[in-house]
Amino acid sequence: MYSDRLSATYLIETPLAPEKIAEIMAGEQSCGTFTRVVGETDDLRARARARVESITELPAVDAPSLPNAYLQTRKIEGPWRRARVELSFPVDNIGINLPTLAATVAGNLYDLGEVTGMRLESLSMPSAYRMKYDLPSLGIEGTRAKTGVHGTSLIGTIIKPNVGMSASETAQLVTVLCEAGVDFIKDDEVCANPLHAPLADRVPAIMSVIRAHAQRTGKHVMMAFNITDETDAMRRHADLVEKEGGSCVMVSLNYCGFSAVQSLRRSTRLALHGHRNGFGALSRHPLLGMSFQPYQALWRLAGVDHMHVHGLQGKFSQTDDEVVHAARDCYTAMSDEIDDRVLPVFSSGQWAGTVPVTWSTIKSDDLLFMSGGGILAHPHGPAAGVASLRQAWAAQRDGVTLEQYSQHHPELAAALAFFNQPRQ
């Protein structure tokens, strides 16, 4: 890796020569445009132009992946050639500016008329450059220390119903969940500051429960309050959470934006629980948007502590391979000076039955295993739901199947009987 350049890899599709497209991409995202202009000297280009580092052509396809009026108007047809293109960008073009970094590697490239596919697949940068951006406050080890969970995964759940409960009703549910033995609770992404349970009421009510539980048991349950809002409001909400003894806040990353999350990071030491809702719009088409690796890299520069990766064998559209790679991305250090890894959050349709595949593929318990229905809908109640999850993880460490382990653990047996049904 160069000490003064970012590296980004793209998957492209075009009816033209990939070499030509790569040069267009390099010019468009640095000092060039569709033609050389006055002032674009050789010296300036040497200093500021993005550079094509490599091109690997892939098998062509018979039809374009995306519509393109530019090509249709010019009657340019296939075959539609695909290639993987690596570009590097001088960091001096960007400075320490996260929105501009994102606009550089994931900006107008998506609108280029010469392509019918453009996907950012990877992003890397020098450690020294990464260290000029924000860092997680707690990360993996800090989250473990705050919750007192060591040697096993963290077990979490989500407030359900997602919306509609008052502050006092939500606090009553949190009481049940704390007594059930969870390590972590979070708001749903659609519940931030509703009229029926504003944060000004909800935070004190819930934290009163969490403080009492900690005083009684010595266990601090981490609650991720959804404070998604405009920047100044998020700062006020975070101040309230901190004042009440909380340790975590949640934000909907895509809809708050890089600048707002950076500003929040710089105004609080609370853990930032990064929810990626909306990421599917950026990622589901294989020839458009971006993969999770560059997505999480950008958000880690904003200082998040936790990143959602979805769940294995879950209810959403991603393949298990995508989820596994997303978790490994979170485990991959971006700095060689400090531990800047973030905690991967597994959620969506998770229950005791999805623990074995999580353990066998991730090969780590440095994760937050979120289970909503798997806890709250357990036929014997939330405490049995939590117990079934801990039993499932214990079975993995002991090297036995869930069925074997359930013979002496009724909570797990009940979960297997109840949840192991086709989704209705």
C-alpha positions in Angstrom: 0.0 0.0 0.0 1.2 3.5 -0.8 1.8 5.8 2.2 0.1 8.8 0.5 -2.8 7.2 -1.6 -6.1 5.6 -1.0 -6.9 2.4 -3.0 -10.4 1.5 -4.2 -11.5 -1.5 -6.3 -14.5 -1.4 -8.5 -16.5 -3.9 -10.5 -17.6 -2.3 -13.8 -19.7 -3.3 -16.8 -19.4 -1.6 -20.2 -19.6 -2.2 -24.0 -16.4 -0.3 -24.4 -12.8 -1.2 -23.6 -12.3 -1.5 -19.8 -9.0 0.3 -20.2 -10.7 3.4 -21.5 -13.3 3.3 -18.8 -10.7 3.0 -16.1 -8.9 6.1 -17.3 -12.3 8.0 -17.5 -12.9 7.0 -13.9 -9.5 8.1 -12.8 -9.9 11.5 -14.5 -13.5 12.1 -13.4 -12.8 11.5 -9.7 -9.6 13.6 -9.6 -8.3 16.5 -11.7 -9.8 15.6 -15.1 -13.1 15.9 -17.0 -14.3 14.7 -20.4 -11.5 16.8 -22.1 -8.2 18.3 -20.9 -8.6 21.9 -19.8 -6.3 24.9 -19.5 -4.3 24.7 -16.3 -4.3 20.9 -16.3 -0.5 20.8 -16.5 1.6 17.7 -16.5 2.9 18.7 -13.1 -0.7 19.1 -11.7 -1.7 15.7 -13.2 1.4 14.0 -11.6 0.4 15.4 -8.2 -3.4 15.2 -8.2 -4.6 12.7 -10.8 -6.0 9.4 -9.7 -4.1 6.4 -11.1 -5.2 3.2 -12.7 -3.3 0.5 -10.7 -4.8 -2.7 -12.3 -7.5 -4.0 -14.6 -8.6 -7.6 -14.5 -11.1 -8.5 -17.3 -13.9 -10.9 -16.4 -16.3 -12.9 -18.6 -18.7 -10.7 -20.7 -22.5 -11.0 -20.5 -25.1 -10.8 -23.2 -27.3 -8.1 -21.7 -26.7 -4.9 -19.7 -27.3 -5.0 -16.0 -28.6 -1.4 -15.9 -30.4 0.9 -18.3 -28.4 3.6 -20.0 -29.8 6.4 -22.1 -26.3 7.6 -23.1 -25.5 4.3 -24.8 -28.9 3.8 -26.3 -28.9 7.3 -27.9 -25.6 6.5 -29.5 -26.7 3.0 -30.5 -23.8 1.4 -28.7 -24.5 -2.2 -28.0 -22.8 -5.2 -26.3 -21.2 -7.5 -25.7 -21.1 -6.1 -22.2 -17.6 -6.5 -20.8 -16.9 -6.7 -17.1 -13.7 -6.0 -15.3 -12.3 -5.3 -11.9 -10.5 -2.0 -11.7 -8.2 -0.8 -9.0 -7.7 3.0 -8.7 -5.6 4.9 -6.3 -6.2 8.5 -5.2 -3.8 11.0 -3.6 -4.9 11.7 0.0 -3.8 15.3 -0.4 -6.8 15.8 -2.8 -9.1 15.0 0.1 -7.4 16.2 3.3 -9.1 15.0 6.4 -12.7 15.2 5.1 -14.9 12.2 5.3 -17.8 13.4 3.1 -15.3 14.4 0.4 -13.6 11.0 0.8 -16.9 9.3 0.1 -17.7 11.6 -2.8 -14.3 10.8 -4.3 -14.5 7.0 -4.2 -18.3 6.7 -4.5 -19.6 9.8 -6.3 -20.3 10.6 -9.9 -18.8 7.3 -11.0 -22.3 5.8 -10.7 -23.6 8.1 -13.3 -21.0 7.7 -16.0 -22.6 7.3 -19.4 -20.1 4.7 -20.6 -21.1 2.0 -18.0 -24.0 -0.2 -17.3 -22.6 -1.4 -14.0 -20.5 0.2 -11.3 -19.9 -1.2 -7.8 -17.3 -0.1 -5.2 -16.0 -3.4 -3.8 -13.2 -2.5 -1.5 -11.5 0.5 0.1 -8.1 0.7 1.9 -5.9 3.5 3.2 -2.6 4.0 5.0 -2.7 3.5 8.7 -1.4 7.0 9.4 -4.2 8.5 7.3 -6.8 6.4 9.0 -5.5 7.7 12.4 -6.4 11.3 11.5 -10.1 10.4 11.6 -12.3 9.5 14.5 -11.9 6.3 16.5 -14.4 4.1 18.3 -14.9 5.0 22.0 -15.4 1.5 23.3 -15.1 -0.9 20.3 -15.1 -4.6 21.1 -13.1 -4.7 24.3 -14.6 -1.6 25.8 -18.1 -2.9 25.2 -17.2 -6.2 26.9 -15.7 -4.2 29.8 -18.8 -2.0 30.2 -21.2 -5.0 30.2 -18.9 -7.3 32.1 -19.2 -10.1 29.4 -16.1 -12.0 28.8 -15.4 -15.4 27.2 -18.7 -15.6 25.3 -20.8 -13.6 22.9 -23.0 -10.8 24.1 -26.7 -11.6 24.1 -29.0 -8.7 23.1 -32.6 -8.0 22.2 -34.8 -5.3 20.7 -37.7 -3.5 22.2 -40.8 -5.1 20.8 -43.4 -4.0 19.8 -41.2 -1.6 17.8 -43.4 1.5 18.4 -46.6 2.3 20.3 -45.6 1.8 23.9 -45.4 4.6 26.4 -42.2 5.5 28.3 -43.5 3.6 31.4 -44.6 0.6 29.4 -41.2 0.4 27.7 -39.5 0.7 31.1 -41.6 -2.2 32.4 -40.5 -4.3 29.4 -36.8 -3.4 30.1 -37.3 -4.6 33.7 -38.4 -7.9 32.4 -35.5 -8.1 30.0 -32.9 -7.1 32.6 -34.3 -9.8 34.9 -34.2 -12.3 32.0 -30.4 -11.8 31.9 -29.7 -9.9 28.6 -26.5 -8.0 28.2 -27.8 -5.5 25.7 -31.1 -3.9 24.7 -31.8 -1.6 21.8 -34.6 0.5 20.4 -35.9 -0.4 17.0 -34.7 1.9 14.2 -38.3 3.2 13.6 -38.6 4.3 17.3 -36.5 7.4 18.1 -38.4 10.3 19.6 -42.1 9.5 19.1 -44.8 11.6 20.7 -46.1 8.6 22.7 -42.7 8.0 24.3 -40.3 10.9 23.8 -36.7 10.4 24.8 -37.0 13.1 27.4 -39.4 10.7 29.2 -38.1 7.3 27.9 -34.5 7.7 28.8 -35.0 8.6 32.6 -37.7 5.9 32.9 -35.5 3.1 31.4 -32.3 4.2 33.0 -33.9 4.2 36.4 -34.6 0.5 35.8 -31.1 -0.2 34.5 -29.5 1.6 37.5 -31.6 -0.3 40.0 -30.8 -3.6 38.3 -27.0 -2.8 38.4 -27.2 -1.8 42.1 -29.0 -5.1 42.9 -26.9 -7.5 40.7 -23.7 -5.6 39.8 -24.7 -6.1 36.1 -24.8 -3.1 33.8 -27.1 -3.8 30.9 -26.2 -1.7 27.9 -29.2 0.1 26.4 -28.8 1.6 22.9 -31.3 4.5 22.8 -32.2 5.4 19.2 -31.3 9.1 19.1 -31.5 9.5 15.3 -32.4 13.1 14.7 -30.7 16.3 13.4 -27.2 16.9 14.7 -27.9 19.3 17.6 -30.9 17.2 18.8 -28.7 14.1 18.8 -26.1 15.8 20.9 -28.8 16.8 23.4 -30.2 13.3 23.5 -26.7 11.8 24.0 -26.1 14.3 26.9 -29.3 13.1 28.5 -28.4 9.4 28.2 -24.9 10.1 29.7 -26.4 12.1 32.5 -28.8 9.2 33.4 -25.9 6.8 33.5 -26.3 5.2 30.1 -23.5 3.8 28.0 -24.7 3.6 24.4 -26.8 5.4 21.7 -28.0 4.2 18.3 -28.1 6.1 15.1 -29.5 5.3 11.6 -26.3 5.9 9.8 -27.5 6.4 6.3 -30.1 9.0 7.2 -28.0 11.0 9.7 -25.0 11.2 7.4 -21.3 11.2 7.9 -21.0 14.8 9.2 -23.7 14.3 11.8 -22.2 11.1 13.1 -18.8 12.6 13.3 -20.1 15.6 15.2 -21.9 13.2 17.6 -18.8 11.1 18.1 -16.8 14.2 19.0 -19.4 15.3 21.5 -19.8 12.1 23.5 -17.8 9.1 24.7 -20.9 6.8 24.7 -20.7 3.8 22.4 -22.2 4.5 19.0 -24.4 1.7 17.8 -24.4 2.0 14.0 -27.6 0.8 12.4 -27.3 0.3 8.7 -31.0 0.4 7.7 -31.3 1.3 4.1 -28.0 -0.4 3.2 -29.9 -2.8 0.9 -30.6 0.1 -1.4 -26.9 0.5 -1.8 -25.9 -3.1 -2.0 -28.5 -5.6 -3.3 -27.8 -5.1 -7.0 -24.6 -6.9 -7.8 -23.5 -4.3 -10.3 -24.5 -1.1 -8.4 -23.7 0.6 -5.2 -21.1 -0.8 -2.8 -20.1 -3.8 -0.9 -20.1 -3.8 2.9 -16.3 -3.6 3.2 -16.0 0.0 1.9 -19.3 0.9 3.6 -18.1 -0.1 7.0 -14.7 1.4 6.4 -16.2 4.8 5.8 -18.4 4.6 8.9 -15.5 3.5 11.1 -13.8 6.7 10.1 -16.8 8.5 11.7 -16.0 6.6 15.0 -18.8 4.1 15.4 -18.3 1.2 17.9 -20.9 -1.4 16.6 -21.9 -2.2 13.1 -25.0 -4.3 12.0 -24.1 -7.2 9.7 -27.5 -8.9 9.6 -27.7 -12.6 10.6 -27.0 -16.0 9.3 -30.0 -18.0 8.1 -32.0 -14.9 8.9 -35.1 -13.2 7.5 -33.4 -10.8 5.1 -32.1 -11.2 1.6 -28.3 -11.4 2.1 -26.5 -14.7 1.6 -24.7 -16.2 4.5 -21.4 -15.5 2.8 -22.2 -11.8 2.7 -22.9 -11.8 6.5 -19.7 -13.8 7.2 -17.6 -11.4 5.1 -19.3 -8.4 6.8 -18.3 -9.7 10.2 -14.7 -10.3 9.1 -14.6 -6.8 7.8 -15.5 -5.5 11.2 -12.7 -7.6 12.7 -10.1 -6.3 10.3 -8.0 -3.5 11.8 -7.7 -0.3 9.7 -4.8 0.9 11.9 -1.5 -0.7 12.9 -1.3 1.7 15.8 -4.4 1.0 17.8 -7.2 -1.6 18.1 -9.9 0.1 16.0 -12.0 -3.0 15.3 -15.7 -2.7 15.8 -18.3 -5.1 17.3 -20.3 -6.9 14.6 -24.0 -7.1 15.4 -25.9 -10.1 14.3 -29.7 -9.6 14.0 -32.8 -10.4 11.9 -34.5 -13.7 12.6 -31.8 -14.9 15.1 -32.6 -17.5 17.7 -30.9 -20.5 19.4 -31.1 -22.5 16.1 -28.9 -20.0 14.3 -26.1 -20.1 16.8 -24.3 -23.2 15.4 -23.9 -21.7 11.9 -22.8 -18.4 13.5 -20.1 -20.2 15.6 -18.9 -22.5 12.8 -18.5 -19.7 10.2 -17.4 -16.7 12.2 -15.2 -18.8 14.6 -15.3 -16.0 17.2 -17.6 -15.0 20.0 -16.6 -11.3 19.7 -20.0 -10.4 18.6 -23.4 -9.1 19.7 -26.1 -11.7 19.0 -29.4 -9.9 18.8 -32.6 -11.9 19.2 -36.0 -10.2 19.3 -38.6 -12.9 18.8 -36.1 -15.6 19.8 -36.2 -14.1 23.3 -39.6 -12.3 23.6 -41.6 -15.0 21.8 -40.1 -18.0 23.6 -43.0 -20.2 24.8 -41.6 -20.2 28.4 -41.0 -16.4 28.5 -38.0 -14.1 28.0 -35.8 -15.5 30.7 -36.1 -18.9 29.0 -35.4 -17.3 25.7 -32.1 -15.8 27.0 -31.3 -19.1 28.6 -31.8 -21.0 25.4 -29.4 -18.7 23.6 -26.7 -19.1 26.3 -27.2 -22.9 26.2 -26.8 -22.9 22.4 -23.5 -21.0 22.7 -22.4 -23.4 25.5 -23.2 -26.3 23.3 -20.9 -25.0 20.6 -18.0 -24.5 23.0 -18.6 -28.1 24.3 -18.7 -29.4 20.8 -22.1 -31.0 21.0 -25.2 -30.6 18.9 -28.2 -28.5 20.0 -30.3 -31.6 20.1 -27.9 -33.4 22.4 -27.5 -30.4 24.7 -31.3 -29.8 24.8 -31.8 -33.2 26.4 -30.8 -31.7 29.7 -31.8 -28.1 29.1 -35.5 -27.5 28.8 -35.3 -23.9 27.6 -33.2 -24.9 24.6 -35.5 -27.9 24.0 -38.6 -25.6 24.0 -36.9 -23.2 21.6 -36.0 -26.0 19.1 -39.6 -27.3 19.2 -41.2 -23.8 18.9 -39.0 -21.9 16.5 -37.8 -24.6 14.2 -40.8 -24.2 12.0 -41.2 -22.8 8.5 -41.6 -19.1 8.4 -45.3 -18.2 8.0 
